[in-house]
Amino acid sequence: MDFPFGLPAPLVQEDSWESFVLSFTNRFSHPEEFKEKCFSAANNKELQRTTDKDQHTPFSPYNLRLYRQTYHGIHDLINPLVRENLVYFLPMQTPSPDKALIIEICPAATLKKEKLYFRYKGTDRMHYYNRLLILKRLKKAGLGITQLDLRSKILKDTKGDTLDSLIATFAAFRALDNLVPFEYAQKDDYKKEGYVYT
């Protein structure tokens, strides 16, 4: 999923990520309240999680461009799944072989890791060229698009949503090789704040 799964530790009152998620709906009734309370608790600063610093994500979870996604992602998607114990979220929860796993990804952070962080959302020729360049480099990294209609759709999508989905797929596929070792070598902050797989 492409949104923050948690907040920076100084803004988390609960002892664990699960407790934070389960109390989220009572603590924040709507996105504006969420944003205002986060800024107030952080002295009007945009704090970042450890993973945001480590993986070079572009925004704080409650940044003006991102707070709605964070709010609705945790409130409407993660909270019910945690409450019903339907899946598990890495690295905050213990893996279970009989449940699907969910990880946090960030296309921008993945592109930065691949040294492909170019402006590709827009209608200019440069944006089109950058989408093409990203596609070519992802192909070299092992993610080739053989369907011409899909490739054409990615290149013509000036909002970049189709390319974002492809980058997310790439990050998730690559993360599969690192899930087990990561479980044994994680930072405490990742367990409480979340971790971005790139």
Secondary structure, 3 states (H helix, E strand, C coil): CCCCCCCCHHHCCCCCHHHHHHHHHHHCCCHHHHHHHHHHHCCCCCCCCHHHHHHCCCCCCCCCCCHHHHHHHHHHHHHHHHHCCCEEECCCCCCCCCCEEECEECHHHHHHHCCCCCCCCCCCHHHHHHHHHHHHHHHHCCCCCCCHHHHHHHHHCCCCHHHHHHHHHHHHHHHCCCHHHHHHCCCHHHHHHCCEEC
